[in-house]
Amino acid sequence: MTDAQAKAPPPASENTVRFPDPFELSRTFAQIGERSGKVLQEFVARHGNSALVPPPTDPLPVANAFIELNQKLMTQPARVVQSGMSLWQDYMRLWQNTARRFAGGNSVAPIIAPEKGDKRFQDPAWSENALFDFIKQSYLLSARWLQNVVDETEGLDPKTAHKVEFYTRQFVDAMSPSNFVMTNPEVLKRTAETGGENLVKGLENLLEDLERGGGQLRIAMTDDTKFELGKNVGITPGKVVYQNDLMQLIQYAPMTDQVKRVPFVIIPPWINKYYILDLGPKKSFVRFLLEQGHTVFMISWVNPDERLADKGFTDYMLEGPVDALRQVKAITGENEANILGYCLGGTLLGTLLAWMEGMKGKPGIEDLPKINSATFLVSMLDFRDVGDVAVFIDEEQISALEDHMRARGFLDGRSMATTFNLLRANDLIWSFVVNNYLMGKEPFPFDLLYWNADSTRMPAAMHSFYLREMYQRNRLAKPGAVKIEGVPIDLRTITTPSYFLSTRDDHISPWHTTYYGAQYFKGPVRFVLSGSGHIAGVVNPPAAKKYSHWTNENLQGNGVDLPESPDDWFTGAQSTAGSWWPDWDKWLAGFSGDPVPARPPGTVSTHPALEDAPGSYVKVRI
């Protein structure tokens, strides 16, 4: 090897970013600026400057939390100095390693690496290119330091500490180098390849998202044009056989000649639309039930407006599952039913079961069928620890939200969607910012994200009750603290055999918290934990062969007999590969009765078909 060969830098990988000539780069960005300006001018001319003004927000609760943090830090100077010295030492090591890499030492071990599953730094250039590896590691070191400072600050009120930690994480995620043109190798490479067309297209995508959001940024997560409700999502055949102000009741067409005698009723959350359980033939939970021979009824909630502002939690129970059960009994002639509640629908289901216990012997209860079994999917009944959602439910924010809802009569579904997206900002916000605005790409068609963006409103009275009585005060867990038409609600009176399904990575209904709710029941409880999160862990058909589930056969009994700690339950749990659906179906079979002739929807004279599924209520978009 010659001296020149020994001193030459290693050959560049095809994934390594090659910077363009500075003069060409500046000229390209000048052209991008000129063309982008024209696009922006056209948008403003069409919509006026008012379209770009965001709605007012109240940053005071967050600001106060960080003021308190700073006050505590001022009383702990030694800790602050020690933390700063540690960061400085890490930076010195990083500088030394980077200098060695620039000198040709490619085998330098990193000081810090992204967490497993972090998709922001998957491009090989983040590791193969010394400059971008330095940018990445510098960011990760700073992020770790900042989060450690917050986590290790002593004396903060737990709620304040949680709020500071959450918003610090939001700041850290927002400042990732992957979110900026000049520090993202993938974006720079695409900019060089397209001559900047990606950034012009990204601006067009941004303005389209602003236009669709009425001035608020509503990031497109999927290609909406590829989906149509009733055509390729929500397509299981059925009929709307009843409706009232709050819901339509769908009865699905049987898929077997004979069906199980006991009908099955589903209560979806009204915070989302029901067709998450009927995304398409391969993913449809509804279709799975029909294939097993069940007569399936689905509640499809209305997408409310100001006319329903005064509808409260009691209305949702009485005009929702109570009315639905009454109609199911009339349609099938059966005095028994199995019932399922998903997420918020499960919270309502727990309230319903306790209410029915309290109504025994009182007029009106005889109109309802006996509940043979209840299934709770990722449902909270005890709200003692709701995870990061707690950041949004302090007194100041709930009061501000109530003022906002009082003025309009409802909570706009996009507000709630933004809150849930913040819980997983890297996956549900920043990844799309990079893809849509920096890379200039169109979002990929994905049925789950189409459903996720199909938001629903919430009546002011109902949502205020739910936030205050459930989330803030945890009154459902307290015997008699909540009353429905004068009937005290006590979860401890419930004897109905119940199946609780929770998901291990749930960021909306943490599985430890859903486990606490299962402990209140006097009746038999089967608790099962699925892999993945709030949606993917539930909508997990067996054919997909995804996500294991855990059961603990030694600890399946009455809810009150479950170990107090969910971790104690998990210690003895056994893992089974694949979907939880077959386990649940086997459990449900014991409550479903013998076969009877199939029941086509709309054939009962008192309940004719009003329209085809999926019905009109679910098609209302905002």
C-alpha positions in Angstrom: 0.0 0.0 0.0 1.4 3.4 -1.0 1.6 6.3 1.4 -1.1 8.1 -0.5 -3.4 5.1 -0.2 -2.8 4.8 3.5 -3.7 8.5 4.0 -6.8 8.4 1.8 -10.2 8.4 3.5 -12.2 5.2 3.2 -14.5 5.0 0.2 -17.9 6.6 0.7 -20.9 4.4 1.2 -23.6 4.8 -1.3 -25.8 5.9 1.6 -23.3 8.6 2.7 -24.5 12.1 2.0 -22.3 14.0 -0.5 -22.7 17.7 0.0 -23.3 19.7 -3.2 -21.2 22.6 -4.2 -22.0 25.6 -1.9 -22.7 27.9 -4.8 -25.1 25.4 -6.4 -26.7 24.7 -3.0 -27.4 28.4 -2.4 -28.8 28.9 -5.9 -31.1 25.9 -5.4 -32.4 27.3 -2.1 -32.9 30.7 -3.7 -35.0 29.0 -6.4 -36.9 27.1 -3.7 -37.6 30.3 -1.8 -38.9 32.1 -4.9 -41.2 29.2 -5.9 -42.3 28.7 -2.3 -43.2 32.3 -2.0 -45.5 32.1 -5.0 -47.2 29.1 -3.6 -47.7 30.9 -0.2 -49.0 34.0 -1.9 -51.6 32.0 -3.8 -52.7 30.4 -0.5 -53.0 33.7 1.4 -54.9 35.3 -1.6 -57.4 32.5 -1.5 -57.9 32.4 2.3 -56.7 35.6 3.8 -54.3 36.0 6.7 -56.9 34.9 9.2 -56.6 31.3 8.1 -53.1 31.3 9.4 -53.9 32.5 12.9 -54.1 29.6 15.3 -56.8 29.5 18.0 -55.9 31.0 21.4 -54.3 28.7 23.9 -53.6 29.0 27.6 -49.9 28.2 28.3 -50.1 29.4 31.9 -50.3 25.9 33.6 -47.2 24.7 31.7 -45.3 27.9 32.3 -46.0 27.7 36.1 -44.8 24.1 36.2 -41.4 25.2 34.6 -41.2 28.2 36.9 -41.5 25.8 39.9 -38.8 23.6 38.3 -36.4 26.5 38.0 -37.0 27.5 41.7 -36.2 24.0 42.8 -33.1 23.8 40.7 -31.8 27.1 42.3 -31.9 25.4 45.6 -29.8 22.4 44.3 -26.7 24.0 42.8 -24.4 21.1 43.5 -26.7 18.7 41.5 -26.9 21.2 38.6 -23.1 21.6 38.5 -22.5 17.8 38.7 -25.0 17.2 35.9 -23.3 19.9 33.7 -19.9 18.4 34.3 -21.1 15.0 33.3 -22.5 16.4 30.1 -19.3 18.3 29.4 -17.3 15.0 29.8 -19.6 13.2 27.4 -19.1 16.0 24.9 -15.3 15.8 25.2 -15.4 12.1 24.5 -17.7 12.6 21.6 -15.4 15.3 20.1 -12.4 13.0 20.5 -14.2 10.1 18.8 -15.4 12.4 16.0 -11.9 13.7 15.4 -10.6 10.1 15.2 -13.3 9.3 12.7 -12.4 12.3 10.5 -8.8 11.0 10.7 -9.9 7.7 9.3 -10.9 5.7 12.4 -14.2 4.3 11.4 -14.4 1.6 14.1 -15.0 4.1 17.0 -17.7 2.9 19.3 -20.5 5.4 19.9 -20.8 7.2 23.2 -24.6 6.9 23.0 -27.1 5.1 20.7 -30.8 5.6 20.0 -33.2 3.4 21.9 -34.3 0.2 20.3 -37.2 1.0 17.9 -36.3 4.6 17.4 -37.1 5.1 13.7 -35.7 8.6 13.4 -32.1 7.5 12.9 -32.5 4.4 10.8 -30.9 5.7 7.6 -27.3 4.4 7.4 -25.9 7.9 6.9 -26.6 8.6 10.6 -23.9 6.1 11.5 -21.7 5.9 8.4 -21.2 9.7 8.0 -19.0 11.1 10.8 -20.6 14.5 10.7 -24.2 13.2 11.0 -23.1 10.6 13.6 -21.8 13.6 15.6 -25.0 15.5 15.2 -27.1 12.5 16.2 -25.0 11.6 19.3 -24.8 15.3 20.3 -28.6 15.5 20.3 -29.0 12.2 22.2 -26.5 13.4 24.9 -28.3 16.7 25.3 -31.7 15.0 25.4 -30.6 12.6 28.0 -29.0 15.3 30.1 -32.1 17.5 29.9 -34.4 14.7 30.8 -32.2 13.6 33.7 -32.1 17.1 35.1 -35.9 17.1 35.2 -36.2 13.6 36.5 -33.7 14.1 39.3 -34.9 17.4 40.6 -36.0 16.9 44.2 -39.0 18.5 45.9 -41.4 18.9 43.0 -45.1 18.1 43.5 -45.7 14.8 41.6 -48.3 16.3 39.3 -46.0 19.2 38.5 -43.1 16.8 38.0 -45.1 14.7 35.5 -46.2 17.8 33.6 -42.6 19.1 33.4 -41.3 15.7 32.3 -44.0 15.4 29.6 -43.4 18.8 28.0 -39.7 18.4 28.3 -40.0 15.2 26.3 -42.2 17.1 23.7 -39.4 19.8 23.4 -36.7 17.1 23.1 -38.7 15.3 20.4 -39.4 18.6 18.5 -35.7 19.5 18.5 -34.5 16.2 17.0 -32.0 16.9 14.1 -34.2 14.6 12.0 -36.9 17.3 11.9 -34.7 19.9 10.1 -33.6 20.1 6.5 -29.9 20.9 7.1 -29.4 18.2 9.8 -31.2 15.3 8.2 -29.1 13.3 5.7 -32.2 11.7 4.1 -33.7 15.2 3.4 -30.4 16.6 2.1 -30.0 13.6 -0.2 -33.5 14.0 -1.6 -33.1 17.7 -2.0 -30.0 17.2 -4.1 -31.7 14.5 -6.1 -34.8 16.5 -6.8 -33.3 20.0 -7.1 -35.4 21.1 -4.2 -38.7 19.8 -5.6 -39.3 17.9 -2.3 -39.3 21.2 -0.3 -41.7 22.9 -2.7 -44.0 19.9 -2.6 -43.6 19.9 1.2 -44.8 23.5 1.4 -47.8 22.6 -0.8 -48.6 19.7 1.6 -48.3 22.0 4.6 -50.7 24.6 3.1 -53.1 21.8 2.2 -53.0 20.6 5.8 -53.6 24.2 7.0 -56.5 24.5 4.6 -58.1 21.2 5.6 -57.8 22.3 9.3 -59.4 25.7 8.8 -56.2 27.5 9.7 -55.0 24.9 12.2 -52.4 22.4 11.2 -54.1 19.1 10.5 -51.3 16.8 9.4 -52.3 14.2 6.8 -51.3 10.8 8.1 -52.7 8.8 5.2 -54.2 9.2 1.7 -57.8 9.7 2.5 -58.8 9.3 -1.2 -58.0 5.6 -1.0 -60.7 4.8 1.6 -64.4 5.1 1.6 -66.6 4.0 4.5 -68.9 1.2 3.4 -66.7 0.5 0.4 -63.4 -0.8 1.7 -63.7 0.0 5.5 -66.7 -0.8 7.6 -68.0 -3.1 4.9 -69.5 -6.1 6.8 -73.1 -6.4 5.6 -75.9 -5.4 8.0 -78.8 -3.1 8.6 -79.6 -0.2 10.9 -82.6 -1.6 12.8 -83.1 1.2 15.3 -81.9 4.7 16.1 -82.4 7.5 18.6 -80.7 10.9 19.1 -77.4 9.4 20.3 -77.0 6.1 18.4 -77.9 3.8 15.6 -78.2 0.1 16.3 -76.7 -2.1 13.6 -77.6 -5.8 13.3 -75.2 -7.6 11.1 -76.1 -10.3 8.5 -75.3 -13.8 9.7 -72.5 -15.7 8.0 -73.7 -19.2 9.2 -76.9 -21.1 8.8 -77.2 -21.5 12.5 -76.2 -19.0 15.2 -75.6 -19.1 18.9 -78.8 -18.4 20.8 -77.5 -15.6 23.0 -77.0 -12.3 21.0 -73.9 -10.2 21.2 -73.8 -6.4 21.7 -70.8 -4.1 21.2 -70.4 -0.7 22.9 -67.6 1.1 21.1 -66.1 4.3 22.5 -67.9 7.5 21.4 -64.5 9.2 21.4 -63.8 7.3 18.1 -65.9 5.6 15.5 -67.0 2.0 15.8 -65.5 0.7 12.5 -62.1 0.2 14.2 -63.7 -3.2 14.8 -64.6 -3.6 11.2 -61.6 -2.2 9.2 -61.8 -4.8 6.4 -62.4 -8.5 5.9 -58.9 -9.5 7.1 -58.9 -7.3 10.2 -62.6 -7.2 11.1 -63.4 -8.3 14.7 -67.1 -8.1 13.7 -66.5 -10.6 10.9 -64.7 -12.9 13.2 -67.7 -12.9 15.6 -70.1 -13.7 12.7 -67.9 -16.5 11.5 -68.1 -18.1 15.0 -71.9 -18.0 14.7 -72.8 -15.0 16.8 -75.7 -12.6 16.2 -73.9 -9.3 16.4 -75.3 -5.9 17.2 -73.2 -2.7 17.1 -73.9 0.7 18.6 -72.9 3.4 16.2 -72.7 6.7 18.1 -73.8 10.0 16.6 -71.2 12.6 15.8 -72.8 15.3 18.0 -73.1 19.1 17.4 -74.4 22.0 19.5 -77.9 20.6 19.5 -76.8 17.8 21.8 -74.7 20.0 24.2 -76.7 19.0 27.2 -76.5 15.2 26.7 -74.6 13.8 29.7 -73.0 10.6 30.8 -76.4 9.3 32.0 -77.9 10.0 28.6 -75.2 8.1 26.9 -75.8 5.1 29.1 -79.6 5.1 29.0 -79.9 6.0 25.3 -76.9 3.9 24.4 -76.5 0.4 25.8 -79.7 0.4 27.9 -81.8 1.3 24.9 -79.8 -1.1 22.7 -80.3 -4.0 25.0 -84.0 -3.3 25.2 -84.2 -3.4 21.3 -82.0 -6.5 21.1 -84.4 -8.4 23.4 -87.4 -7.3 21.3 -85.7 -8.3 18.1 -84.3 -11.7 19.2 -86.9 -12.7 21.8 -84.0 -13.7 24.1 -83.8 -12.8 27.7 -80.0 -13.1 27.8 -77.2 -11.2 26.0 -73.4 -11.1 26.0 -71.9 -7.6 25.8 -68.5 -6.0 25.1 -67.2 -2.5 25.8 -64.1 -1.0 24.1 -62.1 1.7 25.9 -64.5 4.3 27.0 -67.3 1.9 26.0 -65.9 -0.4 28.7 -66.1 2.4 31.3 -69.8 2.8 30.3 -70.2 -1.0 30.5 -68.9 -1.2 34.0 -71.3 1.6 35.0 -74.2 -0.2 33.3 -73.5 -3.5 35.1 -73.4 -1.8 38.5 -76.5 0.1 37.6 -78.4 -3.1 36.7 -77.3 -4.6 40.0 -78.8 -1.5 41.8 -82.0 -1.7 39.7 -82.9 -5.2 40.7 -86.5 -5.4 41.8 -87.2 -1.9 40.4 -89.6 -1.0 37.6 -88.1 -1.0 34.1 -85.3 -3.6 34.7 -87.5 -6.4 33.4 -87.3 -4.9 29.9 -83.6 -5.7 29.7 -82.0 -9.1 29.1 -79.8 -10.7 31.7 -76.1 -10.1 30.9 -74.5 -13.5 30.7 -70.9 -12.2 30.2 -69.1 -8.9 29.8 -65.9 -8.2 27.9 -63.8 -5.2 28.6 -61.2 -4.2 26.0 -58.5 -1.8 27.3 -61.1 -0.2 29.6 -60.4 1.8 32.7 -62.8 1.6 35.7 -60.2 2.8 38.3 -58.5 6.0 37.1 -55.8 6.3 39.8 -53.0 6.3 37.3 -53.9 7.3 33.7 -50.3 7.8 32.4 -49.5 10.9 30.4 -53.1 11.8 29.9 -53.0 13.2 33.4 -50.9 16.1 32.1 -54.1 17.5 30.4 -56.6 17.2 33.3 -55.5 19.6 36.0 -58.1 22.1 37.2 -56.8 25.0 35.1 -57.0 23.1 31.8 -60.3 21.4 32.5 -61.8 24.8 33.4 -60.4 26.4 30.2 -61.8 23.4 28.2 -65.2 23.8 29.8 -65.3 27.5 28.9 -64.4 26.5 25.3 -67.1 23.8 25.2 -69.7 26.1 26.8 -69.2 28.5 23.9 -69.7 25.9 21.2 -71.7 23.2 22.9 -69.2 20.5 22.2 -65.5 19.6 22.1 -64.1 19.5 18.6 -62.8 16.0 17.8 -59.6 17.5 16.4 -58.6 18.8 19.8 -58.9 15.4 21.4 -57.0 13.8 18.4 -54.1 16.3 18.9 -53.9 15.4 22.6 -53.7 11.6 21.8 -51.1 12.3 19.1 -48.9 14.1 21.6 -48.7 11.0 23.7 -46.7 9.4 20.8 -45.4 12.5 19.1 -42.5 10.9 17.3 -44.7 8.3 15.6 -47.9 10.4 15.1 -46.5 13.9 14.5 -42.8 14.3 13.7 -42.5 11.3 11.4 -45.2 12.8 9.2 -43.6 16.3 9.4 -40.5 14.7 7.9 -42.2 12.6 5.3 -44.8 15.1 4.2 -43.1 18.5 4.5 -39.3 17.8 4.3 -39.2 14.8 2.0 -42.2 16.1 0.1 -43.8 12.7 -0.1 -47.5 11.7 0.0 -48.6 9.8 3.1 -49.0 6.0 2.6 -52.6 4.6 2.5 -53.2 3.0 5.8 -56.7 2.1 7.0 -55.9 2.4 10.7 -54.6 6.0 10.3 -57.6 6.8 8.1 -59.8 5.8 11.1 -57.6 7.6 13.5 -58.1 10.9 11.6 -61.9 10.4 11.4 -62.5 12.4 14.5 -65.7 12.7 16.6 -67.1 15.6 18.7 -68.2 15.2 22.3 -71.1 17.0 23.9 -70.1 19.6 26.5 -72.1 18.1 29.4 -70.9 14.5 28.9 -67.3 15.3 28.4 -67.1 17.6 31.4 -68.7 14.9 33.6 -66.3 12.3 32.2 -63.1 14.4 32.8 -64.1 15.5 36.3 -65.8 12.5 37.8 -63.7 9.8 36.2 -60.2 11.2 35.4 -59.9 13.9 37.9 -61.8 12.6 40.9 -61.8 8.8 40.2 -65.3 8.6 41.6 -66.4 5.5 39.7 -64.0 3.5 41.9 -65.7 4.8 45.0 -68.9 3.0 46.0 -71.9 5.3 45.5 -70.0 8.3 44.5 -71.5 8.3 41.0 -75.3 8.0 40.7 -77.3 7.2 37.6 -81.0 8.4 38.0 -80.6 8.1 41.7 -79.1 4.6 41.6 -75.7 4.5 43.4 -73.0 2.9 41.2 -70.9 0.3 43.1 -68.5 -1.8 41.0 -68.1 -4.2 43.9 -71.7 -5.5 43.4 -71.0 -6.8 39.9 -71.2 -10.6 39.7 -71.3 -10.9 35.9 -68.5 -13.2 34.5 -66.0 -10.8 32.8 -63.1 -10.9 30.4 -60.6 -8.1 30.7 -58.2 -7.6 27.8 -55.4 -5.1 28.3 -52.3 -4.3 26.1 -48.8 -4.1 27.3 -47.8 -0.9 25.5 -51.0 1.0 25.9 -50.4 4.8 26.1 -54.1 5.6 26.6 -55.3 3.0 29.0 -52.2 1.7 30.8 -52.5 -2.0 31.6 -51.6 -1.6 35.2 -54.6 0.7 35.6 -57.0 -1.5 33.7 -55.9 -4.3 36.0 -56.9 -2.3 39.1 -60.5 -2.0 37.7 -60.8 -5.8 37.3 -60.2 -6.3 41.0 -63.5 -4.7 42.0 -65.8 -7.4 40.6 -67.3 -10.1 42.8 -67.9 -12.3 39.8 -65.4 -14.5 37.9 -62.8 -12.4 36.0 -60.4 -13.6 33.3 -57.6 -11.1 32.9 -55.5 -11.3 29.7 -52.6 -9.1 28.6 -51.9 -8.7 24.9 -48.7 -7.4 23.2 -48.6 -4.1 21.4 -50.8 -1.1 22.1 -54.3 0.4 22.4 -55.4 -0.5 18.9 -52.9 -3.0 17.3 -53.0 -5.2 20.4 -56.8 -5.4 20.2 -57.3 -5.5 16.4 -55.1 -8.5 16.1 -56.7 -11.3 14.0 -55.2 -14.8 14.4 -54.2 -15.0 10.7 -51.8 -12.1 11.2 -49.7 -14.2 13.6 -48.7 -11.1 15.6 -48.2 -10.2 19.2 -48.3 -12.7 21.9 -50.7 -12.6 24.8 -50.2 -13.6 28.5 -52.6 -15.5 30.8 -52.1 -16.6 34.4 -54.2 -19.7 34.9 -53.3 -19.9 38.6 -54.8 -16.5 39.2 -58.1 -16.7 37.2 -60.9 -16.4 39.7 -63.2 -13.7 41.1 -61.9 -10.2 40.5 -61.5 -9.5 44.3 -59.2 -12.5 44.5 -56.7 -11.1 42.0 -53.3 -10.1 43.5 -53.2 -6.5 44.4 -50.1 -5.8 42.3 -50.4 -6.3 38.5 -46.7 -7.1 38.5 -47.4 -10.0 40.8 -50.0 -11.3 38.3 -47.5 -10.9 35.4 -44.7 -12.7 37.3 -46.6 -16.0 37.0 -48.1 -15.4 33.6 -47.6 -17.6 30.6 -47.0 -16.3 27.1 -48.8 -17.7 24.2 -47.8 -16.7 20.6 -50.4 -14.9 18.5 -53.8 -13.3 18.9 -55.9 -13.3 22.1 -59.1 -13.8 20.0 -59.2 -17.6 20.1 -58.7 -17.6 23.9 -61.6 -15.2 24.3 -63.8 -17.1 21.8 -63.2 -20.3 23.9 -64.2 -18.4 27.0 -67.3 -16.8 25.4 -68.6 -20.1 24.2 -69.7 -21.0 27.7 -72.1 -18.1 27.8 -73.5 -18.2 24.3 -76.1 -21.0 24.3 -77.1 -23.7 21.8 -77.5 -23.2 18.1 -80.7 -21.7 16.7 -81.6 -20.7 13.1 -79.8 -17.6 11.8 -81.5 -14.2 12.3 -81.3 -12.0 9.2 -81.5 -8.3 10.1 -84.6 -6.2 9.3 -87.0 -9.2 9.2 -88.8 -8.4 12.5 -91.8 -6.2 11.8 -91.2 -4.0 14.8 -87.6 -3.3 13.7 -87.5 -3.0 9.9 -84.3 -2.1 8.2 -83.9 1.7 8.2 -80.8 1.7 6.0 -77.8 -0.4 5.2 -74.7 -0.7 7.4 -72.6 1.2 8.2 -75.5 3.7 8.6 -75.5 7.5 8.3 -74.4 8.5 11.8 -70.9 7.2 11.3 -70.5 8.9 8.0 -70.6 12.4 9.5 -67.1 13.8 9.3 -65.6 17.0 10.7 
